[in-house]
Amino acid sequence: MASRAENRVVNLAGLVQGITLVTFPAAGTIFTDPTEYDLSNTQYGAMFLPQVVTAIATSLLGAQLARRFGSKQVLLLGLAANLSAMLVLVVSSAFEGDPAAYPLLLVATALLGTGFGLTVPTLNTYAAGFQPERADRAVLTLNALLGLGTALAPVFVAVFVGLGFWWGLPIMSAVLLVLLALAAHRLPLEADAPAEADAGQRGGIPARFWLFAGFAVLYGVCETMNGNWSQQDMTSSLGATTTQAALALTAFWGMVTIGRLLFAVIDRWLPGGRVFHLLPVVLVVTFILTARLGDASPGWGIVVFGLAGLGCSALLPLTISLGQGALPRMSAAVAGGVIACYQVGYGIAAFGTGPLQAAGVSLSTLFAVTACVALVMAGCSFAITSAREKSP
């Protein structure tokens, strides 16, 4: 059994990872503000391309690195990459409005993707390995804390903007990352983690894995349309202020957190499999509502994006825990593979939306199209649980 200190560090790492992960989307209006960085929608979307590429690469390599160097070293390397990303972002603030700022932002997002790809699969593997008898609940709890961090990021941005220095958030994140790395360095964080469980897996990737992989791609598209483009939709379609747009993003990530905590608590009465079927349907409804908001007040936009957060809440952690349960011989690789596929979906929505808008496609239309993506995801959820029930 893992010690309380080890469980505490793993969960706190999820919280800090959530804050750092959403630092860039939370500052989205600053990056596109003509008086600040003055990025176009296309530039803003493309800014996440390095993050996606490095997150995919490191997620896929994580299990191999853990077998060779140990899970603890992979976690520490990921924290160092996140720290570097925050420091480069702070440096870029000195070049606002200058062409030199954009290459720095690309470097920062590449480092952030590296940190995300190394830490998140490792943390999910730790969570499941430390509490194997209730893995679904442990993974949901970890991801609830990660979601709490993502909900706090836009709040912190709004606070620091009010104080006159938005870059206070990456500085705060850097301090938290240093403290977390020091705490992790003092603990074993190896004995009970199942990172080595994949060592005997040499027979290739089972066909069932691709069900989880496809679901993760679709989920990545749905989450990112809300997480990266909600603020732009609020300001462009609903005439919201910057503060109201930040509230919409906070509502989204806040409900992601609340949903994960809720479904972890009521797991005895509402099993993960049923939640896995229900939440994609919730997303279908929210995307349709978002596309039809039209001239509604910004308050309705905040409500709808909050509901979308509930729809997203448990899907990614359940994909990981269900996948690890269905494919126990490659449990660590499942976590990394699912995160990598999630990042593929993230990339499609993050930097594909900007060029489509430049071509004349409205955000409302794109949200309507994403409702179809969520509908396909609902069908995939039944295929996944059916295959899981039939497995020996």
Phi, psi and omega in degrees: 000142177285152178285164176299321181298320180293315177300320182295316180295318178299314181292320178294325177298323176297318179298312182292322177299321178297319179297312182293323183299321186263006178303317182289309176300325180296329178265018185303318181292334177288319180295327182263357180290126180301335180271355180247251181280333177059045176274146173284167177300323179294316178297318180298315179296317181291340179301335183270356180299312178300324179298317181295314183298312182289326178294319178296312183299313183287329176298318181287330181274344188304315182296321178293319179296322180294320179295326184275318187247345182102145182297324181299318180293324177296318179297314180296322178296319178296319178297322178295321178294319176299317179300315179298321179299316181295321180292320178294322177298318177298316179299321181297333181296340177282351183242023180305133180082354180258143179302336181292342183292322187295314176301324177295320178296322178295320176297317181297316180290328176296317178293322179295319177297321177298314179298316180297313183295332179273320187278316190294312176298322180296316180295320178294323178293319175300312184302314180291322182287327179288332181226066186297333182287343176218057186298316181304314182294318181296317180292321176298319180296314178303313183287337173295319178291322174299318178295324177298319177298318179294328178287327181285331185304309179295330176295314179298320178300314180299320179296312183290327174298317178298329179277351176098005177213091183300332183289003173297331180296308178297330176293315178300317180298320180298318179297316179298320180295321178297313180298319180294318179297321178296319179294317180295324182298331184277350185251154179295310178049038181222315195305318186261354182284138186270028184300329182278357184296341183275355189302328182272000183276104182233006187266018181086180183272123179297149181300328182297333180301326186290340172296314178294322180296314179297319178299318181296322177298312180298318178297319180301321177297312184294314180296317186288328175301323177280313187288326183261337188241003180296318182295318178295322178294320179297315183283323184275322184265325186250001179065029182285155173282170178301321179295316178296322178295320177295325178295323178296317179293321177296319178299319180298304184289329177297318179287332172301315180294311181300318180298318180295318178295317181300311184289334174291322182287319185264017182304328181294325182264331179231091185300156183303325180300319179290320177299322181299328177278325188285315191294323176300327178293321176300320179294321177304314181297316184292323179294322177296317179297317180299318181294335185254010181298322176056240182265021180296163180289154178304331179301320178293325177297319178298318180297315183292319179292329174296317177296324177297324177298320176298320180296326180279335198318297190266357191293313182292311178299325178291325176300318180293309184291321177295321179294318178294325177291322181283333183232066187296333183286347178228042187300315181293321179292329177299313180301313179294319180295319178295317179296320179298316180291323174303320180291330174299313177296320176303314181296319179302314182280327185290310183251000174273335183289322181301306178299326178295321176295319179298332179277359176105004179274126182283157176298324179301318178295319180294322176295323178296319178296323181293336174300324177292323177299316179296326178294318176297321178299322178300317177296320179297327181298323178289323178296322181293311182291328178294316179295324179294320180292330181276344183292148182288000000 
